[in-house]
Each structure stands twice: as structure tokens, then as C-alpha cells.
Amino acid sequence: MEFWAMVANESDSGIVLTKQRVSEDFLGPGDVTIKVHYSSANYKDALAITAGGGVVRNYPIVPGIDITGEVVSSDVDDFAEGDLVVAHGYDIGVARNGGFAEYARVPADWVVKLDGVSTKDAAAIGTAGFTAALSVQALLDRRLTPETGAILVTGATGGVGSVAIDILSGLGFEVIASTGKTDAADKLADIGANEVIGRLPEDPAAKPRPLSKTRWAGAVDSVGGASLAYILSSIGYGGTVAASGLTGGHVLPTTVMPFILRGVALIGIDSVALPIEPRRELWTRLGQDMRPRHLSDIENVAPITEAEKVLHSIKNGTHSGRTIFGVAGEF
Ligand SMILES: NC(=O)c1ccc[n+]([C@@H]2O[C@H](COP(=O)([O-])OP(=O)(O)OC[C@H]3O[C@@H](n4cnc5c(N)ncnc54)[C@H](OP(=O)(O)O)[C@@H]3O)[C@@H](O)[C@H]2O)c1
């Protein structure tokens, strides 16, 4: 068996992503072989094709942390030929070959059978949207409701941010979107933002305060850094921040004041190593009460051969929403 793959290789000029014909050895070990319908572009995929990006252990590798498609063979009873599935996280696309190839093989306990979500929508949700859903679930678990107040979403035009806005507004929350893109307000309103503001803090030169005026009941933050520190200082009493990312920096210059004087909770969100049972349960909710309703406004569709160009736009900050790549048959 031979098939097409986009393979990332190290070269003197950095990491290059090239279209290659590969053999079945490329699939590696695993119980479930998937014909890949779609993959997608995530921040982590952009790092995978960046020299020193820090996410890939060894090159060459097929990037693509998201895989959606149909099972073509399975060594376990839980999956059968023709099942529509999604697999993401764990080692996919970073320590074993991922979704930027016509076929992928993974362990069965990394695979989620899709129920009420198409392979295209599952890719549009992808790791970023699943992380958004985990973040929203963390706020709901802390008893935030539309009645407890507005939710701030940072990195609003990004993958995590845009799907979080869509899910939160579908659940009836008032959503405040924080973005650095001055022309994005209409698009963010279309997917459910009630108000659009700039990046936080509004005055980056101002001396940070341990506690500021309270502005939001909760936040979905994928930016981190000084932005997250400011958010913690301005969340209302008993509020919750679900933190998943670091596009604004990994250092968190904060104090204990929001935690000990306002009972604020900072919840860490990880989609990568999340065990398979809660992963499957949340994917079920993504087809039901947490279904994003504006994926067609959030998604861009591109052939997999354009992956390098799209991932560079993520790195240089010009990308918006979720780009999904058609894979099998698109080489
Ligand atoms: N914990 C997990 O399991 C998990 C899973 C997925 C992603 N993540 C992390 O979450 C973050 C977002 O991922 P993503 O896939 O949504 O990425 P993305 O689509 O590239 O979106 C990131 C957004 O962050 C904002 N941003 C970019 N540079 C910034 C800066 N210097 N300061 C402040 N904001 C900046 C931009 O939004 P605006 O222009 O609208 O401000 C950008 O669209 C990344 O750090 C990623 O590694 C974590």
C-alpha cells in the first residue's frame, strides 16, 4: 500500500513540509486505520513546522494533530470498517504521524466514534474547538450560568476563541470578545459576541494591580501572560478563568489576591492527555447541547497541499477562525 502524505523534514533552512508518496510503514503501530477525510490547522501544527518549535520529538513526521475520517480496518471490536471517527491529542502529529496524510493509524483508545457530528464539522471543531468546549465545561462545572454574568473570551478570532464564543452564545451566555484584530468586530458578532473589545490589558504600559474593578463572571483564555494576569485581577467574586494557551506569553505575573480575596478559580485546560472516556463524553455533548452553531462562518476550507501557507499565517498572526484541510483525494 502506498499513499500521499505531507512530511515535515529538517533542512539547513529550517523545517520544510513536502508532499511525498509513502509506504504502509509510515502508519506505525495501532489498532485502527483511518482514511483521513479532514485535518485542520492548529497553533501546535504551526510549531511542528517551526525550527525549535519544541513540540516535535523527531523528524521526519507527518504533522496534523487532528484526524477525522472513516475506519478502513480495525483490530478491535469497538470499531468497524465505515465508522466515522475523530482522533486528536496524545502523540498524534507530534510523536507519531498525524492527519496530514491519506491514511493514519492510531491505538483504539485514542479514537472517538462520531455521533451526530460530520467528519467535516469534527475537523472544524478539532483540537482548538474541543479545547474551547473543555474550557466552557470548566465554567459550567463551577456553576457559572447566563444569570451569573458575562464571559470574556480572549484570542477571540483564534481557533479556541472563536469556537468558545459560538458555544457560549449557544448556551445563552453574554460574551465579551477580546481581539487584536481591529476589523474583526462584525465577524465576531455574527458568531455570537455581544461586545468586542481590544486586547487586554487595555493599557499595557500601566502598572499591573493585584485587584482591579470587576468586569466579568468568567473567562476562556487562550492568551496567557500579562493578559491572563489582568483578567484574574478583574474577575468578579467566585468567578472562574479557564486557561488553555500562551499566545501572549507563558509567564504569569500575578498575585494570590484574586484567589484569596475574591475566591477566583484558575482552571488549567489540557486537551492532549485527557483520558478517552471524558473525551468521548464531551464529543457527544458537541453534537448536542454544546454544538457550535456557526461553524460555517468560522471555518475556511483548503486542500492539504496548502498546509504550509496556512500554518505560516497562524505563526505571523494573520490567520482567523479554523482552517480545515481536505485530505484523502486532495493531493
Ligand atoms: N491546552 C490545550 O490543550 C490547548 C489546545 C489547543 C490550543 N492550545 C493553545 O491555545 C492557544 C491558542 O490556540 P489556537 O489554536 O486557538 O491558536 P490560533 O488559532 O492561532 O489563535 C490564537 C489567537 O491568539 C491571539 N494572539 C496571537 N498572538 C497574540 C499575542 N501576541 N498576544 C495576544 N493575543 C495573541 C490572536 O487572536 P486575536 O487576534 O483575535 O487577538 C490569535 O488569533 C495556543 O497557545 C495553543 O497552544 C492549548
The ligand as an ORCA input file, in Angstrom:
! r2SCAN-3c Opt
* xyz 0 1
  N      -4.222     23.376     26.469
  C      -4.570     22.754     25.359
  O      -4.929     21.583     25.341
  C      -4.568     23.551     24.087
  C      -5.270     23.101     22.972
  C      -5.326     23.922     21.837
  C      -4.638     25.118     21.831
  N      -3.922     25.477     22.933
  C      -3.190     26.740     22.964
  O      -4.129     27.797     22.907
  C      -3.571     28.883     22.198
  C      -4.497     29.249     21.042
  O      -4.567     28.162     20.126
  P      -5.413     28.340     18.786
  O      -5.359     27.036     18.081
  O      -6.702     28.997     19.092
  O      -4.448     29.379     18.018
  P      -4.821     30.424     16.880
  O      -5.964     29.951     16.059
  O      -3.530     30.770     16.241
  O      -5.368     31.677     17.705
  C      -4.585     32.363     18.633
  C      -5.151     33.777     18.794
  O      -4.430     34.403     19.861
  C      -4.385     35.794     19.607
  N      -2.974     36.206     19.660
  C      -1.992     35.910     18.800
  N      -0.839     36.464     19.180
  C      -1.116     37.139     20.314
  C      -0.337     37.947     21.201
  N       0.964     38.171     20.977
  N      -0.944     38.481     22.272
  C      -2.244     38.267     22.497
  N      -3.041     37.516     21.678
  C      -2.459     36.959     20.616
  C      -4.964     36.031     18.217
  O      -6.328     36.384     18.407
  P      -6.815     37.904     18.209
  O      -6.064     38.449     17.024
  O      -8.292     37.778     17.990
  O      -6.465     38.640     19.477
  C      -4.919     34.660     17.581
  O      -5.903     34.505     16.607
  C      -2.170     28.454     21.789
  O      -1.247     28.901     22.753
  C      -2.266     26.939     21.804
  O      -1.010     26.340     22.007
  C      -3.877     24.716     24.046
*
